[in-house]
């Protein structure tokens, strides 16, 4: 019996050992399954974080691409706050503030709701003010959040609630907008209902978004400064060109005045030299005329000679007084009548040159107190020059009008002489009124110079417009008021 009992015990021992081993294996297997589940959960969380990081990087790349497309700073800032709310799921609203030039105050520039108001903060006031002075991005909650919120006035709190639609927040992601040492503003993301989703891991991303925004703002301001500098440069160059043009005109006028002075001196000298023998000739003719009977046929020729010598004497007098016309020679002058008389003088010349004349005279021109013979000389010279410019015929148009200038409403009589001739080459235009400058083979170069001086003596000026191959227009402007004053 004892041997059988011992044998039975030996048979039971392996069975009990197998049971213990199975339990141990089951425990290890359960632990392995739990470890696998833990690892899978960790991998899922890591994958979720990686996906979120990828989404944020893609969003930042999208924003960067948008910066290259648009340079409108308001559009860029609005894009930043809108994307910020999407990038950080726990965020319920976002505000972006820009600093003033002194860096003392911040004004609201963009919000995730699209609303803006006159909200402004001091540097260091509230969440955005603290973000502006902070060196890097930060997550604010708890007592620090409450302390920052307590710094806002009732009006500022109401404005923020109106813009965001909620207030106060449970936490805030804050980032300064700065580039190098320049503080540009602040970005504030506010958490409300889902604030528990905001994590310290979000801080580097919100700082990256803030840095990207700061670069865009700095670039916009740099472009604005460059554009302002370019405008200033263009304006300076324009003013310089205008001043240079005035200087060139003054120098040209000074040179022309010097040449005209030389012409005047020459004319006075010639007049003096001619006047003495002319006076002797007139006296001789007078003495001869006294010895000839009144009914002598030759007396008619003596009369003609006396009249022509008298005309020469008057021309000499005008040459002598060219630069100092006598006041008693000025008289009320009808410009339209004077032009009509001058056209009559050149009618034969016009017919031979196959030139057709058209006129358009203003019927209500005031009278000028002027020297009619000198003005007739100007008009005659302009008309003859126009005929010479149309060797194959053409059309000569002469017009008058009354015009007012911008300075004190001065009135001018404007006389225009337009031809359809060969025109004037650009290289000749600056020299037209210079004495002794001519393009005609037989010209003296004094016609336009003398004409310009006569017009200047009457207080006016001459303008020229010309298109080679199409014709030229000479415009004489004579002031009405000044002539009237001189006549009085």
C-alpha positions in Angstrom: 0.0 0.0 0.0 2.8 2.4 0.8 4.6 1.7 -2.5 1.4 2.3 -4.5 0.8 5.6 -2.7 4.2 6.8 -3.4 3.9 5.9 -7.0 0.7 7.8 -7.3 2.3 10.9 -5.8 5.1 10.7 -8.3 2.6 10.6 -11.1 0.7 13.8 -9.8 3.8 16.0 -9.5 4.4 16.6 -13.3 0.8 17.6 -13.7 0.9 20.2 -11.0 4.2 21.6 -12.5 2.6 21.9 -15.9 -0.3 23.9 -14.4 2.1 26.4 -12.8 4.0 26.9 -16.0 0.8 27.6 -18.0 -0.3 30.2 -15.5 3.1 31.9 -15.7 2.9 31.9 -19.5 -0.6 33.3 -19.5 0.6 36.1 -17.2 3.5 36.9 -19.4 1.3 36.9 -22.5 -1.2 39.3 -20.8 1.7 41.6 -19.9 3.0 41.4 -23.5 -0.5 42.3 -24.8 -0.7 45.2 -22.4 2.7 46.4 -23.5 1.8 46.1 -27.1 -1.4 48.1 -26.5 0.6 50.8 -24.6 3.1 51.0 -27.5 0.3 51.2 -30.0 -1.2 54.0 -28.0 2.1 55.8 -27.8 2.6 55.3 -31.6 -0.9 56.6 -32.3 -0.2 59.7 -30.1 3.2 60.2 -31.8 1.6 59.8 -35.2 -1.1 62.3 -34.3 1.5 64.7 -33.1 3.5 64.1 -36.3 0.4 64.7 -38.4 -0.4 67.8 -36.5 3.2 69.1 -37.0 3.0 68.3 -40.7 -0.3 70.1 -40.9 1.3 73.1 -39.2 4.3 73.0 -41.4 2.2 72.8 -44.5 0.1 75.7 -43.2 3.2 77.8 -42.6 4.4 76.9 -46.1 1.0 77.9 -47.5 1.2 81.2 -45.7 4.8 81.7 -47.0 3.6 81.1 -50.5 0.7 83.6 -50.0 3.3 86.2 -48.9 5.0 85.8 -52.3 1.7 86.3 -54.1 0.3 89.3 -52.4 2.0 92.3 -50.9 -1.1 93.8 -49.3 -0.2 93.9 -45.6 -3.9 93.9 -44.4 -4.5 90.8 -46.4 -1.4 89.1 -45.0 -2.3 89.9 -41.4 -5.8 88.7 -41.8 -4.5 85.4 -43.4 -2.2 84.9 -40.4 -4.9 85.2 -37.7 -7.4 83.1 -39.7 -4.8 80.3 -40.2 -3.6 80.6 -36.6 -7.1 79.5 -35.3 -7.0 76.5 -37.7 -3.4 75.6 -36.8 -4.0 75.4 -33.0 -7.3 73.4 -32.3 -7.6 74.7 -28.8 -7.7 78.3 -30.0 -11.1 80.1 -30.1 -9.9 83.5 -31.4 -6.8 85.4 -32.4 -5.8 89.1 -32.4 -2.7 90.7 -34.1 -1.4 94.1 -32.9 1.1 96.4 -34.6 3.2 98.9 -32.7 3.5 102.6 -33.5 6.7 104.3 -34.6 7.7 105.1 -31.1 7.0 101.5 -29.9 4.8 102.9 -27.0 1.4 101.8 -28.1 -0.2 98.8 -29.9 -3.2 99.0 -32.2 -5.4 96.2 -33.3 -4.6 95.4 -36.9 -6.4 92.0 -37.6 -8.7 89.5 -35.9 -9.8 86.0 -36.6 -13.4 87.3 -36.7 -12.5 89.8 -39.4 -13.6 92.7 -37.2 -11.4 95.5 -36.1 -12.0 98.4 -33.8 -10.1 101.3 -32.4 -8.6 99.1 -29.7 -5.2 100.1 -28.6 -2.9 99.1 -25.7 0.2 100.4 -24.0 3.3 98.4 -24.4 3.3 95.9 -21.5 -0.5 96.3 -20.9 -2.6 93.1 -21.0 -1.7 89.9 -22.8 -0.8 91.5 -26.1 1.2 94.2 -24.4 3.2 91.6 -22.4 3.8 89.5 -25.6 5.1 92.6 -27.3 7.9 93.0 -24.6 8.5 89.3 -24.3 11.7 87.8 -25.8 10.0 84.6 -27.1 6.5 83.0 -27.3 4.8 81.8 -24.1 1.7 80.0 -22.8 -0.1 82.0 -20.1 -2.7 80.7 -17.8 -3.8 80.8 -14.1 -2.8 83.7 -11.9 -0.5 85.3 -14.6 -3.4 85.3 -17.0 -5.7 86.9 -14.4 -3.1 89.6 -13.6 -2.7 90.5 -17.3 -6.5 90.7 -17.7 -6.9 93.0 -14.7 -4.7 95.6 -16.4 -7.4 96.3 -19.1 -10.0 99.0 -18.7 -13.7 98.4 -19.0 -13.8 99.9 -22.5 -10.9 97.7 -23.6 -12.6 94.6 -22.3 -15.8 95.5 -24.1 -13.9 96.1 -27.3 -12.2 92.7 -27.1 -15.5 90.9 -26.4 -17.1 92.7 -29.3 -14.3 91.6 -31.7 -13.8 88.0 -30.5 -17.3 87.2 -29.4 -16.2 85.9 -26.0 -14.2 87.1 -23.0 -12.3 86.3 -20.8 -10.1 83.5 -22.2 -9.0 80.5 -20.1 -5.5 80.6 -21.5 -3.4 82.4 -24.2 -0.6 81.6 -26.6 1.4 84.8 -27.0 4.3 85.6 -29.4 6.2 88.8 -30.1 6.5 90.1 -33.7 10.1 91.1 -33.9 12.9 91.0 -36.3 16.5 91.4 -35.0 16.2 94.2 -32.4 13.0 95.8 -33.9 9.7 95.1 -32.1 6.9 95.2 -34.6 3.8 94.0 -32.7 2.3 90.9 -31.0 0.2 87.9 -31.9 -2.2 86.6 -29.2 -4.2 83.3 -29.5 -7.0 82.9 -26.9 -8.3 79.5 -25.6 -11.9 79.3 -24.4 -14.1 76.2 -24.5 -11.4 73.8 -25.8 -8.5 75.5 -24.1 -7.4 72.1 -22.7 -6.2 71.2 -26.2 -3.5 74.0 -26.1 -0.2 72.5 -25.1 3.3 73.9 -24.4 4.4 72.0 -27.5 2.5 74.6 -29.5 4.9 77.4 -28.4 7.6 76.8 -31.0 5.0 76.7 -33.8 3.3 79.9 -32.7 6.7 81.6 -32.5 7.5 80.3 -36.1 4.3 81.8 -37.3 5.0 85.1 -35.5 8.6 85.2 -37.0 7.2 84.6 -40.5 4.6 87.4 -40.0 7.3 89.8 -38.7 9.4 89.1 -41.8 6.4 89.9 -44.0 5.7 93.2 -42.1 9.3 94.2 -42.2 9.4 93.5 -46.0 6.2 95.5 -46.5 7.6 98.5 -44.6 10.9 98.2 -46.4 9.0 98.3 -49.8 7.0 101.3 -48.6 10.2 103.1 -47.5 11.8 102.3 -50.8 8.8 103.5 -52.7 8.8 106.8 -50.7 12.5 107.2 -51.4 11.9 106.6 -55.1 9.1 109.2 -55.1 11.4 111.7 -53.3 14.2 110.9 -55.8 11.9 111.3 -58.8 10.6 114.6 -57.3 14.1 115.8 -56.7 15.2 114.9 -60.2 12.1 116.6 -61.6 12.8 119.8 -59.6 16.5 119.6 -60.6 15.5 119.2 -64.3 13.0 122.1 -63.9 15.7 124.3 -62.3 18.2 123.3 -64.9 15.7 124.2 -67.6 15.1 127.6 -66.0 18.8 128.1 -65.7 19.3 127.2 -69.4 16.5 129.5 -70.4 17.9 132.3 -68.3 21.4 131.8 -69.8 19.9 131.6 -73.3 17.9 134.8 -72.7 21.0 136.5 -71.3 23.0 135.5 -74.4 20.2 136.7 -76.6 20.0 140.0 -74.7 23.8 140.4 -75.2 23.4 139.7 -78.9 20.5 142.1 -79.2 22.5 144.7 -77.3 25.2 144.3 -79.9 22.6 144.6 -82.7 21.3 147.8 -81.0 24.7 149.3 -80.8 25.4 148.5 -84.4 22.0 149.9 -85.5 22.5 153.1 -83.5 26.0 153.5 -85.1 24.6 152.8 -88.6 21.7 155.2 -88.0 24.1 157.9 -86.9 26.4 157.4 -89.9 23.5 157.4 -92.4 21.6 160.2 -90.9 24.2 162.9 -91.6 24.5 162.3 -95.4 20.8 161.7 -95.6 20.1 165.1 -94.0 22.4 166.7 -96.5 20.7 165.0 -99.4 17.3 166.1 -98.2 18.5 169.7 -97.8 20.0 169.6 -101.3 16.7 168.3 -102.8 14.9 171.1 -100.9 17.2 173.7 -102.4 16.8 172.3 -105.9 13.0 172.2 -105.4 13.1 175.9 -104.6 14.8 176.8 -107.9 12.4 174.7 -110.1 9.1 176.3 -111.2 6.0 174.7 -109.8 4.8 173.6 -113.3 8.0 171.8 -114.2 7.3 168.1 -115.1 10.5 167.1 -113.1 9.0 168.5 -109.9 6.9 165.3 -109.5 10.1 163.2 -109.3 11.6 165.5 -106.8 8.5 165.0 -104.7 8.8 161.2 -104.9 12.5 161.5 -103.9 11.6 163.7 -101.0 9.0 161.3 -99.8 11.2 158.2 -100.1 14.1 160.0 -98.3 11.6 161.0 -95.6 10.7 157.3 -95.3 14.3 156.4 -95.0 14.7 159.0 -92.3 11.8 157.5 -90.4 13.4 154.1 -90.6 16.7 155.4 -89.3 14.8 157.0 -86.4 13.2 153.7 -85.6 16.6 152.0 -85.7 17.9 154.6 -83.4 15.0 154.3 -81.0 14.5 150.6 -81.4 15.6 149.9 -77.8 13.9 152.9 -76.4 10.6 153.5 -78.3 9.1 156.9 -77.7 6.1 157.0 -75.5 4.2 159.4 -77.8 4.4 156.7 -80.6 2.2 154.4 -78.6 -1.5 154.5 -79.5 -4.7 152.5 -79.2 -4.4 149.7 -81.7 -6.9 147.2 -83.1 -5.0 144.0 -83.5 -7.6 142.5 -85.9 -7.4 145.5 -88.2 -3.6 145.5 -88.0 -3.5 141.8 -89.0 -6.0 142.4 -91.9 -3.8 145.3 -93.2 -0.7 143.1 -93.0 -2.4 140.3 -94.9 -3.2 142.8 -97.6 0.4 143.7 -97.8 1.5 140.1 -98.5 -1.4 139.2 -100.8 0.8 139.2 -104.0 3.4 137.1 -102.2 0.7 134.6 -101.2 -0.8 134.3 -104.6 2.6 133.7 -106.3 3.4 131.0 -103.7 -0.1 129.4 -104.1 -0.8 129.9 -100.4 -4.4 130.0 -99.2 -5.2 132.3 -96.2 -7.9 131.6 -93.6 -8.6 133.7 -90.6 -10.5 133.3 -87.4 -10.5 136.6 -85.6 -12.1 137.1 -82.2 -14.7 139.9 -82.7 -14.5 141.4 -79.2 -10.8 142.0 -78.6 -10.0 145.1 -76.5 -7.7 147.7 -77.9 -4.0 147.6 -77.1 -1.9 150.7 -76.4 1.0 149.7 -78.6 3.3 150.7 -81.4 1.3 149.7 -84.5 4.2 150.0 -87.0 6.4 147.7 -84.9 3.7 145.1 -84.4 3.0 145.3 -88.1 6.7 144.5 -88.7 6.3 141.4 -86.4 3.2 140.1 -88.1 4.7 140.7 -91.6 7.9 138.8 -90.7 5.9 135.8 -89.3 3.7 135.7 -92.4 6.6 135.9 -94.9 8.5 133.2 -92.9 5.3 131.0 -93.1 5.2 131.5 -96.9 8.9 130.7 -97.2 8.2 127.4 -95.3 5.6 126.4 -98.0 7.6 126.4 -101.3 5.0 124.2 -102.9 2.0 126.1 -101.6 -0.1 125.3 -98.6 -2.4 126.9 -96.1 -1.8 129.9 -93.8 -4.2 130.2 -90.9 -4.2 133.3 -88.7 -6.4 133.5 -85.6 -6.9 135.8 -82.5 -8.4 135.1 -79.2 -8.6 136.6 -75.7 -7.1 134.4 -73.0 -6.7 134.6 -69.2 -3.7 133.4 -67.3 -3.6 131.8 -63.9 -1.6 134.6 -62.2 -4.1 137.2 -61.0 -6.4 136.6 -64.0 -4.2 138.7 -66.4 -5.7 139.0 -69.9 -3.7 138.4 -73.1 -4.5 138.8 -76.7 -3.2 135.7 -78.4 -2.3 135.8 -82.1 -1.4 132.6 -83.8 0.2 132.2 -87.3 0.0 128.5 -88.4 1.4 127.1 -91.7 1.4 123.7 -93.3 5.0 123.9 -94.4 8.1 121.8 -93.9 8.4 122.5 -90.2 11.4 123.3 -88.1 14.1 120.7 -87.2 14.4 120.1 -83.4 18.1 121.2 -83.4 17.1 124.6 -84.8 14.3 125.3 -82.2 16.5 126.6 -79.3 18.2 129.2 -81.7 15.2 130.6 -83.5 15.3 134.0 -81.8 19.1 134.4 -81.7 20.4 137.3 -83.7 22.3 136.3 -86.9 21.0 132.7 -86.7 19.4 131.6 -89.9 18.7 128.5 -92.0 17.9 130.5 -95.2 20.7 130.9 -97.8 20.0 134.6 -98.2 18.7 135.3 -94.6 20.2 137.8 -92.2 19.1 136.0 -89.0 17.6 139.2 -87.6 13.9 138.9 -88.5 12.8 136.7 -85.6 15.3 138.3 -83.1 13.9 141.7 -83.8 10.3 140.4 -83.7 10.9 138.8 -80.3 12.4 142.0 -79.0 9.5 144.1 -80.2 7.0 141.7 -78.5 9.1 141.8 -75.3 9.1 145.6 -75.4 5.3 145.3 -75.4 5.3 143.1 -72.4 4.5 139.9 -74.3 6.4 136.8 -75.6 6.4 134.5 -78.6 5.9 130.7 -78.5 6.8 128.2 -81.2 5.4 124.7 -81.9 6.6 122.8 -84.9 6.4 119.3 -86.3 8.9 118.5 -89.1 7.0 117.8 -92.3 3.6 119.0 -90.8 4.1 122.7 -90.2 4.7 125.3 -87.5 2.7 127.6 -85.3 4.0 130.9 -84.0 2.0 132.3 -81.1 2.3 135.9 -80.0 0.9 136.8 -76.5 0.4 140.5 -75.7 -0.9 141.5 -72.3 -4.0 143.7 -72.3 -3.7 145.2 -68.8 0.0 146.2 -69.1 -0.6 147.9 -72.5 -3.5 149.8 -71.0 -1.4 151.0 -68.1 1.4 152.1 -70.3 -1.0 154.0 -72.5 -2.5 155.7 -69.4 
